[in-house]
Amino acid sequence: MNFDREPNFNGDAAYWKAMERRHLLSALCAAAATTFAAVPALASAPKKKGGGLGYTQFPMISVFTKGAGHRHGSMSVEIGLYCDDAKLTEQVKLYRPRLMDAYVTKLQGYAANLTAASLIDTDYVANQLQATTDKILGRPGARVLLGSILLN
């Protein structure tokens, strides 16, 4: 197509052919976009990572510790909760933000006196998190499972 001159909209066949291609291309792109947008709606429910139906995994929690040479360190903990009761599992999902906040508060209090060379008392951490979980949920039944504890 020659762009040096004004197109003749009435008789310029090349102009109209380019316009038809442009409309066809935009229609194909729109059809493809709607097709791919509908795929997640048709997909099945997301699959769980593992642990069964009663298992709820929390994101890794990181809190500050004292580090060497006036620097700060960090302690990272992976936590999951397992419930045999389906109603309690739903309650855990609803109370997840409150549980996360309580876990961070409890872990920060414990980690405040740790250094990079400290040994972590995993039994103490698990017992404190279990007591916090029972208090937030209002009843026992959800078991705290610790995945890993990293101290940097």
C-alpha positions, 0 to 999 in steps of 0.5 A, spaced: 500 500 500 502 506 498 502 511 504 505 517 500 498 519 497 491 520 500 487 513 499 481 513 495 476 510 499 471 509 493 476 505 489 482 503 492 482 496 492 488 495 496 485 499 502 479 495 502 483 489 502 487 491 508 481 493 512 478 486 511 484 483 514 485 488 520 477 486 521 478 479 520 485 479 525 481 483 530 475 478 530 480 472 531 484 475 537 477 477 540 475 469 539 481 467 542 481 471 548 474 469 550 476 462 549 482 462 553 478 466 558 473 461 559 478 455 560 479 456 568 471 457 569 470 450 566 476 447 569 475 442 575 476 445 583 484 446 584 487 440 587 490 440 594 498 440 595 497 434 600 495 432 607 488 430 605 482 434 606 482 436 613 489 439 612 490 446 611 497 449 610 499 456 612 504 460 608 511 460 611 512 465 617 518 469 618 520 473 624 526 477 626 531 475 631 538 478 633 543 477 628 551 477 629 554 484 628 548 488 630 545 485 624 538 482 624 537 475 623 530 471 621 526 465 623 522 462 618 517 457 620 512 452 616 505 451 619 499 446 617 493 444 621 490 438 621 483 437 623 478 430 623 472 434 623 470 437 617 466 443 621 473 445 624 476 445 618 471 450 615 472 454 621 480 454 621 479 457 613 475 462 616 479 464 622 486 463 618 487 471 618 487 471 626 491 465 626 496 467 622 496 474 626 497 470 633 502 465 630 506 471 628 506 475 635 507 468 639 513 467 634 516 474 634 516 473 642 520 467 642 525 469 637 526 476 640 532 473 644 535 468 639 541 469 635 544 465 629 547 460 634 541 459 638 538 452 638 530 452 637 526 448 642 521 445 637 517 442 642 516 449 646 514 452 639 509 447 637 506 447 644 505 454 644 502 454 637 498 449 639 495 453 645 494 459 641 490 455 636 486 452 641 485 459 644 483 462 637 478 457 635 475 456 642 476 448 642 481 443 641 481 439 635 486 442 630 493 439 631 499 444 629 504 440 624 510 444 623 514 443 617 520 446 618 524 451 622 529 455 619 534 460 623 539 465 619 
